[in-house]
Amino acid sequence: MKASCSHLDGIREVTPSAAGCEECLKTGSPWVHLRICRTCGHVGCCDDSPNRHATKHYRATGHPIIEGYDPPEGWGWCYVDEAMFDLSDRKTPHPGPIPRYVDE
């Protein structure tokens, strides 16, 4: 893992695209955890989820930064630089109850 991220200046305040994984909600698919894109607000599921929509969103768009988002967890990840960093002072608030499809 690299020690730093060169994309931190691209982090934006965003509006979540959905209350859960946008694509999984449409198809009825399960997810484990949520990630929110800090470029556009797309909400996708993590890589432990069957469909890995957050990573698919990164590959389709090139948007490098995600935030742990269920509930807002206070950390960020840069796909490009493979770097984790603190977002606790600028978490994206969740708009309401998070639908759950996978037992924890």
Residue pairs with C-beta under 8 A, 6 or more apart in sequence:
1 82
1 83
1 84
2 81
2 82
2 83
3 83
4 81
4 83
5 65
5 78
5 80
5 81
5 83
5 85
6 80
6 81
7 64
7 65
7 78
7 80
7 81
8 65
8 78
8 85
10 38
10 39
10 64
10 65
11 38
11 65
11 76
11 87
11 90
12 38
12 39
13 90
13 92
14 36
14 37
14 38
14 39
14 40
14 41
14 92
15 41
16 36
16 41
16 43
16 69
16 92
16 94
16 95
17 40
17 41
17 42
17 43
18 25
18 43
19 25
19 43
19 94
19 95
19 96
19 97
19 98
19 99
20 31
20 34
20 43
20 98
20 99
20 101
21 29
21 31
21 34
21 43
21 44
21 45
21 49
21 51
21 53
22 42
22 43
22 44
22 53
23 29
23 44
23 45
23 51
23 53
24 30
24 31
24 45
24 49
24 51
24 53
24 101
25 99
29 50
29 51
29 101
30 49
30 50
30 101
30 102
31 45
31 46
31 49
31 50
31 51
31 53
31 101
31 102
32 45
32 46
32 48
32 49
32 102
32 104
33 45
33 46
33 48
33 49
33 68
33 69
33 70
34 43
34 44
34 45
34 46
34 54
34 68
34 69
34 70
34 98
35 43
35 44
35 45
35 46
35 54
35 66
35 67
35 68
35 69
35 77
36 42
36 43
36 44
36 66
36 67
36 69
36 92
37 43
37 44
37 54
37 57
37 58
37 61
37 63
37 65
37 66
38 63
38 65
38 66
38 67
38 76
38 87
38 92
39 61
39 63
39 64
39 65
40 61
40 63
41 92
42 54
42 57
42 61
42 63
43 69
44 52
44 53
44 54
44 55
44 56
44 57
44 66
45 51
45 52
45 53
45 54
46 52
46 54
47 54
47 55
49 102
54 66
55 79
57 63
58 64
58 66
58 79
64 78
64 79
64 80
64 81
65 76
65 77
65 78
65 79
66 76
66 77
66 79
67 73
67 75
67 76
67 77
67 87
67 91
67 92
68 74
68 75
68 76
68 77
69 92
69 94
70 94
70 98
71 94
71 98
72 91
72 92
72 93
72 94
73 91
74 86
74 87
74 88
74 91
75 84
75 85
75 86
75 87
75 88
76 84
76 85
76 86
76 87
77 83
77 84
77 85
78 84
78 85
